[in-house]
């Protein structure tokens, strides 16, 4: 089989060489006719050696040019590294079921973005995501202009049930407390050497919300001049870091949850959430939209679409629109977003020390956000009577990785007590974390844009 493939490749190269030679000889003949010389034979009857050499050089030139345009000629160690990273993402998604709807599109996008091709300043093959006029460049427009994230939020709103949050509003504070990771990481990024807009974009990774991270970085770290400050294009590294940590929620959060809580705290049982009426479900997104938009108008593209999607769901009269938003639309946008974000990790743009720093800061941000939610739950318990206390594990769901962090809380709670179900309680800070991270993004845009 291997020999057959080798012979096939040699055959293809030979055919290309013959075609190239024919074109070369044809072009030479045309030139000779134009110059009045139509014979390849000298007046003495001998064959013109220069003509034969021209044919040979045409064939060699064709083969050389073919090879120069292949990925084998243009590959660098950086391309190989990024191809391995893409394969690793796909492996995690398939083998361990880590956010496959995100990691497979991103992994394939990394492969697409790191196939080596011929690049020079004078030739634009319109292949790469950063080459003007290429298909990938047009699709990437939705990332750099922040078009995809609001559409994702529309689908999330159409899927989200705010009942747990409405029934126990105090749990919203846990979602707010988890955003402490965003602002601490913002300060850390400034200390390391990133400028103000870049630091703000890096800090949002702590919210564990990929669309919000992409939206904010498209505004503050897009390679343009923001508020008089020249920024670098950090959309790719920030998006990959945010989605990576979202996928690794089941790996990162449990050790932190166990470290910061005692067994007695992990066994706390919470009262079942009360039943929520349809009227309350309908009023909540309307009030939420108006209130959050007044507090942080810059977050309107995200939160406006989030609450709009929820109104479609809860109104009961727009079922078709709600179904489209939470199924077809969000699936299409997820595919486009994942592939283009993955393709933006082109080796010559992505592989640098700043990308590594972003991943380190992102991990720090995510861990601080998880710890912030847990610790704030413990502080709240100091003021709550017995029988009304909060299981601190629920605080870990304050990061907005919906619904993965809530599932992690449920899993950890069942490990301690198989009859203690925390999922519905955890969904309250989980969905409030989505709102909180979007509000935080709006605040950062207001201050830094």
URZI-V108725 format. One record per pair of residues at least 12 apart in sequence whose C-alpha atoms are under 8 Angstrom apart, sorted by the first residue. I is the first residue (numbers start at 0). GAP is how many residues later the second one is. D is the distance in whole Angstrom. If there is no record, write none. Layout:
# URZI-V108725
I|GAP|D, I|GAP|D
This chain:
# URZI-V108725
12|50|8, 15|46|8, 15|47|7, 16|42|5, 16|43|8, 16|45|6, 16|46|6, 17|41|7, 19|38|7, 19|39|6, 19|42|5, 19|43|8, 20|34|6, 20|35|7, 20|37|6, 20|38|5, 20|41|8, 23|30|8, 23|31|6, 23|34|5, 23|35|7, 24|29|8, 24|30|6, 24|33|8, 67|50|7, 68|48|6, 68|49|5, 69|46|8, 69|47|6, 69|48|7, 70|44|7, 70|45|5, 70|46|5, 70|47|8, 71|44|8, 73|42|5, 73|43|6, 73|44|6, 74|40|8, 74|41|5, 74|42|8, 75|40|8, 77|269|5, 77|270|7, 77|273|7, 78|35|5, 78|36|7, 78|37|7, 78|267|8, 78|268|5, 81|28|7, 81|29|7, 81|32|7, 81|263|8, 81|264|8, 81|265|6, 82|27|7, 82|28|5, 82|31|6, 82|32|8, 84|22|8, 84|25|8, 85|20|7, 85|21|4, 85|22|6, 85|23|8, 85|24|5, 85|25|6, 86|20|6, 86|21|8, 86|24|8, 87|19|8, 88|14|6, 88|15|7, 88|17|8, 88|18|5, 89|13|6, 89|14|5, 89|17|5, 89|18|7, 97|149|5, 97|150|7, 98|147|8, 98|148|5, 100|233|8, 101|141|7, 101|145|8, 101|232|7, 101|236|6, 102|140|8, 102|141|8, 102|144|8, 102|235|8, 104|230|6, 104|233|5, 104|234|5, 104|237|7, 105|232|5, 105|233|5, 105|234|8, 105|235|6, 105|236|4, 105|237|8, 106|232|8, 106|235|6, 107|231|7, 107|234|7, 108|229|7, 108|230|4, 108|231|6, 108|232|7, 108|233|4, 108|234|4, 108|235|8, 109|229|8, 109|232|4, 109|233|5, 109|234|7, 109|235|6, 109|236|7, 110|231|8, 110|232|7, 111|230|8, 111|231|6, 112|15|7, 112|16|7, 112|229|7, 112|230|4, 112|231|6, 112|232|6, 112|233|5, 113|229|7, 113|231|7, 113|232|5, 113|233|6, 128|211|8, 128|214|7, 128|215|6, 129|214|8, 135|204|7, 138|197|7, 138|201|7, 139|200|6, 139|201|8, 141|195|8, 142|71|7, 142|72|8, 142|75|7, 142|194|7, 142|197|8, 142|198|8, 143|74|5, 143|78|7, 143|91|8, 144|73|6, 144|74|8, 145|68|7, 145|69|5, 145|72|6, 145|73|8, 147|63|8, 147|185|6, 147|189|7, 148|62|5, 148|63|7, 148|65|7, 148|66|6, 148|153|7, 149|61|8, 149|151|6, 149|152|5, 149|155|6, 149|156|8, 150|154|7, 150|178|8, 150|179|7, 150|182|7, 151|59|7, 151|178|6, 151|181|7, 151|182|7, 152|58|8, 152|149|6, 152|150|7, 152|152|6, 152|153|5, 152|156|8, 153|151|5, 153|152|5, 153|153|8, 153|154|7, 153|155|5, 153|156|8, 153|171|6, 153|172|8, 153|176|8, 154|151|7, 154|154|6, 154|170|5, 154|171|4, 154|172|7, 154|174|7, 154|175|5, 155|150|6, 155|153|7, 155|170|7, 155|174|8, 156|148|7, 156|149|4, 156|150|6, 156|151|7, 156|152|4, 156|153|4, 156|154|8, 156|156|8, 156|169|8, 157|148|8, 157|150|8, 157|151|4, 157|152|5, 157|153|8, 157|154|6, 157|155|5, 157|164|6, 157|165|8, 157|167|6, 157|168|5, 158|150|8, 158|151|7, 158|154|7, 158|167|6, 159|150|7, 159|271|8, 160|149|8, 161|119|7, 161|266|7, 161|269|7, 162|112|8, 162|113|6, 162|118|7, 163|109|6, 163|260|6, 163|261|6, 163|263|6, 163|264|5, 164|262|7, 164|263|4, 164|264|7, 164|266|8, 164|267|7, 165|110|7, 165|114|8, 165|115|8, 165|118|8, 166|106|6, 166|107|6, 166|108|7, 166|109|6, 167|105|7, 167|260|8, 168|259|8, 170|257|6, 170|258|6, 171|256|7, 171|257|5, 171|260|5, 171|261|8, 172|256|7, 173|199|5, 173|200|8, 173|202|7, 173|203|7, 173|221|6, 173|224|6, 173|255|6, 173|259|8, 174|198|7, 174|220|7, 174|222|7, 174|223|4, 174|224|7, 174|225|8, 174|254|5, 174|255|6, 174|256|8, 174|257|5, 174|258|4, 174|259|8, 174|261|6, 175|197|8, 175|222|7, 175|256|7, 175|257|6, 175|260|6, 176|192|8, 176|195|6, 176|196|5, 176|199|6, 176|221|7, 177|29|8, 177|190|8, 177|191|4, 177|192|6, 177|193|7, 177|194|5, 177|195|5, 177|217|8, 177|218|8, 177|220|5, 177|221|6, 177|255|7, 178|27|7, 178|28|6, 178|190|6, 178|193|8, 178|219|8, 178|220|7, 178|254|8, 178|257|7, 178|258|7, 178|261|8, 179|188|7, 179|189|6, 179|192|6, 180|22|7, 180|25|5, 180|26|7, 180|183|8, 180|184|5, 180|185|6, 180|186|8, 180|187|5, 180|188|4, 180|189|8, 180|191|7, 181|21|4, 181|22|5, 181|23|7, 181|24|5, 181|25|7, 181|183|6, 181|187|7, 182|20|6, 183|19|7, 183|181|7, 184|14|8, 184|17|7, 184|18|5, 184|21|8, 184|176|7, 184|177|8, 184|179|7, 184|180|5, 185|13|5, 185|14|5, 185|15|8, 185|16|7, 185|17|5, 185|18|8, 186|12|7, 187|173|8, 188|13|7, 188|14|8, 188|172|7, 194|34|8, 194|36|8, 195|252|7, 196|23|5, 196|24|6, 196|29|7, 196|32|8, 196|34|7, 196|251|6, 196|252|7, 197|19|8, 197|22|6, 197|23|5, 197|33|7, 197|34|8, 197|36|8, 199|20|8, 199|244|6, 199|248|8, 200|12|7, 200|15|6, 200|16|5, 200|19|6, 200|20|7, 200|37|8, 201|15|8, 201|36|6, 201|156|7, 201|159|7, 201|160|7, 202|158|8, 202|159|7, 202|162|7, 203|12|8, 203|233|7, 203|236|8, 203|237|7, 204|33|7, 204|36|7, 204|37|5, 204|157|5, 204|160|7, 204|161|7, 205|36|8, 205|156|6, 205|157|8, 205|158|8, 205|159|4, 205|160|4, 205|161|8, 205|162|8, 205|163|6, 205|193|8, 206|158|8, 206|159|7, 206|162|7, 206|192|5, 206|193|6, 206|194|8, 206|226|7, 206|227|8, 206|230|6, 207|34|6, 207|35|7, 207|37|7, 207|38|5, 207|158|7, 207|191|6, 207|192|6, 207|193|5, 208|33|7, 208|34|7, 208|37|7, 208|190|8, 208|191|6, 208|192|6, 208|225|7, 208|228|7, 209|29|6, 209|32|5, 209|33|5, 209|36|8, 211|90|8, 211|225|7, 211|226|6, 211|229|7, 212|25|7, 212|26|6, 212|29|7, 213|21|6, 213|24|7, 213|25|6, 215|225|6, 215|229|7, 216|17|7, 216|18|5, 216|21|7, 217|17|6, 218|226|8, 218|230|7, 219|225|7, 219|228|8, 219|229|7, 220|12|5, 220|13|6, 220|14|7, 221|12|6, 221|13|6, 225|222|8, 225|223|6, 226|221|7, 226|222|6, 235|105|6, 235|106|7, 235|108|6, 235|109|6, 235|114|7, 236|108|7, 236|113|7, 236|118|6, 236|121|7, 236|122|8, 237|120|7, 237|121|8, 238|102|7, 239|101|7, 239|102|7, 240|117|7, 240|118|6, 240|121|6, 241|120|7, 244|117|8, 244|118|7, 244|121|7, 245|155|6, 245|158|8, 248|152|8, 248|155|7, 248|156|6, 248|159|8, 249|154|8, 249|155|7, 249|158|6, 251|115|8, 252|114|7, 252|117|7, 252|143|7, 252|152|8, 252|155|8, 253|154|7, 253|158|7, 255|111|8, 255|114|7, 255|115|7, 256|113|8, 256|114|8, 256|117|7, 256|136|6, 256|139|7, 259|111|8, 259|114|7, 259|115|8, 260|131|7, 260|132|8, 262|153|8, 264|126|6, 264|127|7, 265|125|6, 265|126|7, 265|127|6, 265|147|7, 265|150|7, 266|124|7, 266|146|7, 266|149|6, 266|150|7, 266|153|8, 267|121|7, 267|122|7, 267|123|5, 268|118|8, 268|121|8, 268|122|7, 268|151|7, 269|117|8, 269|118|7, 269|119|7, 269|120|6, 269|121|7, 269|152|8, 269|155|8, 270|116|8, 270|117|7, 272|151|8, 272|152|7, 277|36|8, 280|33|6, 281|29|7, 281|32|6, 281|33|6, 284|22|5, 284|23|8, 284|25|7, 284|26|6, 285|21|7, 285|25|8, 287|19|7, 288|14|7, 288|15|6, 288|18|6, 291|147|7, 295|143|6, 295|146|6, 295|147|6, 295|150|8, 296|145|7, 297|143|8, 297|144|4, 297|145|7, 297|147|7, 297|148|6, 298|139|6, 298|140|6, 298|142|7, 298|143|4, 298|144|8, 299|142|8, 301|136|7, 302|132|7, 302|135|7, 308|13|7, 308|16|7, 365|33|8, 368|27|8, 368|29|8, 368|30|7, 369|25|7, 369|26|5, 369|27|7, 369|28|7, 369|29|7, 370|25|7, 371|23|8, 371|24|8, 372|21|8, 372|22|4, 372|23|5, 372|24|7, 372|25|6, 372|26|8, 373|18|5, 373|19|6, 373|20|7, 373|21|4, 373|22|5, 374|17|7, 374|20|8, 375|19|7, 376|13|6, 376|14|7, 376|15|5, 376|17|8, 376|18|6, 377|12|8, 377|14|6, 392|16|6, 392|19|8, 392|20|7, 393|12|8, 393|15|6, 393|28|7, 393|31|7, 393|32|5, 393|35|7, 394|31|8, 394|34|7, 395|13|7, 396|12|7, 396|29|6, 396|30|7, 396|32|6, 396|33|5, 396|36|8, 397|31|5, 397|32|5, 397|33|8, 397|34|7, 397|35|5, 398|30|8, 398|31|6, 398|34|5, 398|35|7, 399|30|5, 399|31|7, 399|32|8, 399|33|4, 399|34|5, 399|37|7, 400|29|7, 400|33|8, 401|28|6, 401|29|7, 401|32|8, 402|24|7, 402|27|7, 404|25|7, 405|17|6, 405|20|5, 405|21|6, 405|24|6, 406|16|6, 408|13|7, 408|14|7, 408|17|7, 409|12|5, 409|13|5, 409|16|8
